[in-house]
Amino acid sequence: MDTPIKLDVETDPKELQKRISFEEWKIRLHKRKLQELKIQQKKIALERLEVAINTFTNGACFLKLSEYGDVVRIQFEDGRPQIIVNVNSGIEMLYNVLKHDFIGGKE
């Protein structure tokens, strides 16, 4: 990991502030990368789900995840109205997508 900031009496306050700012920047960068990875996982899950649905149903659908990973759009090939599903977690996303026309109910 990173070397901890060593504080001593001789430490220049401006230098200390620079170090703190740099560490805060690294934390923000890691959080953003983690969020991007989570969105990528959701996209992969939706792609697999789309293949499974299209394999086992008589009508094709297309699933698209929003840029922020919180909304899924279900577009049916046969022209049925598009469905928008809000999601918070990957499991909730999969369940909410499946319950629209695929596991016995419409909302």
C-alpha positions as CSV (number, residue, x, y, z in Angstrom):
1,M,0.0,0.0,0.0
2,D,0.9,3.6,0.2
3,T,3.4,4.9,2.6
4,P,1.6,6.7,5.5
5,I,2.2,10.4,5.9
6,K,4.7,11.0,8.6
7,L,4.0,14.0,10.7
8,D,6.7,15.8,12.5
9,V,7.3,19.3,13.8
10,E,9.3,20.2,10.8
11,T,6.6,19.3,8.2
12,D,5.7,22.3,6.0
13,P,1.9,22.8,6.2
14,K,1.7,23.5,2.4
15,E,3.6,20.3,1.7
16,L,1.2,18.4,4.0
17,Q,-1.8,19.9,2.3
18,K,-0.4,18.8,-1.1
19,R,0.1,15.2,0.2
20,I,-3.5,15.2,1.6
21,S,-4.9,16.5,-1.7
22,F,-3.0,13.9,-3.6
23,E,-4.3,11.1,-1.4
24,E,-7.9,12.4,-1.7
25,W,-7.5,12.4,-5.5
26,K,-6.3,8.8,-5.4
27,I,-9.3,7.8,-3.3
28,R,-11.7,9.5,-5.8
29,L,-10.0,7.8,-8.7
30,H,-10.3,4.4,-7.0
31,K,-14.0,5.0,-6.2
32,R,-14.7,6.0,-9.8
33,K,-12.9,2.8,-11.1
34,L,-14.9,0.7,-8.7
35,Q,-18.1,2.2,-9.9
36,E,-17.1,1.6,-13.5
37,L,-16.3,-2.1,-12.7
38,K,-19.8,-2.5,-11.1
39,I,-21.5,-1.0,-14.2
40,Q,-19.4,-3.3,-16.4
41,Q,-20.5,-6.3,-14.3
42,K,-24.2,-5.3,-14.8
43,K,-23.7,-4.9,-18.5
44,I,-22.2,-8.4,-18.8
45,A,-25.1,-9.8,-16.7
46,L,-27.6,-8.1,-19.0
47,E,-25.9,-9.5,-22.1
48,R,-26.1,-13.0,-20.7
49,L,-29.7,-12.5,-19.7
50,E,-30.6,-11.2,-23.1
51,V,-29.1,-14.3,-24.7
52,A,-31.0,-16.5,-22.3
53,I,-34.3,-14.8,-22.8
54,N,-33.9,-14.7,-26.6
55,T,-33.0,-18.4,-26.6
56,F,-36.0,-19.6,-24.5
57,T,-38.8,-17.3,-25.6
58,N,-40.5,-16.8,-29.0
59,G,-39.8,-13.1,-29.1
60,A,-36.5,-11.3,-29.0
61,C,-35.7,-8.4,-26.7
62,F,-32.8,-6.1,-26.3
63,L,-31.6,-4.9,-22.8
64,K,-29.7,-1.7,-22.4
65,L,-28.1,-0.4,-19.2
66,S,-28.0,3.4,-18.6
67,E,-24.7,5.2,-18.4
68,Y,-24.9,5.3,-14.6
69,G,-26.0,1.7,-14.2
70,D,-29.3,2.5,-12.5
71,V,-31.9,2.0,-15.3
72,V,-32.4,-0.9,-17.7
73,R,-34.4,-0.4,-20.9
74,I,-36.2,-3.5,-22.4
75,Q,-37.0,-3.1,-26.1
76,F,-39.0,-5.9,-27.7
77,E,-38.4,-6.8,-31.3
78,D,-42.1,-7.3,-32.0
79,G,-42.9,-3.7,-31.4
80,R,-44.3,-4.0,-27.9
81,P,-43.8,-0.8,-25.8
82,Q,-40.4,-0.3,-24.3
83,I,-40.1,-1.0,-20.6
84,I,-37.9,1.0,-18.2
85,V,-36.7,-0.7,-15.0
86,N,-35.0,1.2,-12.2
87,V,-32.4,-0.8,-10.4
88,N,-30.1,-0.5,-7.3
89,S,-28.3,-3.9,-7.2
90,G,-27.4,-6.5,-9.8
91,I,-29.7,-9.1,-8.3
92,E,-32.6,-6.7,-8.2
93,M,-31.9,-5.7,-11.7
94,L,-32.1,-9.3,-13.0
95,Y,-35.3,-10.0,-11.1
96,N,-37.0,-6.8,-12.2
97,V,-36.1,-7.5,-15.9
98,L,-37.3,-11.1,-15.7
99,K,-40.6,-10.3,-14.1
100,H,-41.6,-8.2,-17.1
101,D,-43.2,-10.7,-19.5
102,F,-40.7,-13.5,-18.8
103,I,-41.6,-15.0,-15.4
104,G,-45.3,-14.7,-15.3
105,G,-46.3,-11.2,-14.9
106,K,-46.5,-7.7,-16.4
107,E,-46.1,-4.5,-14.4
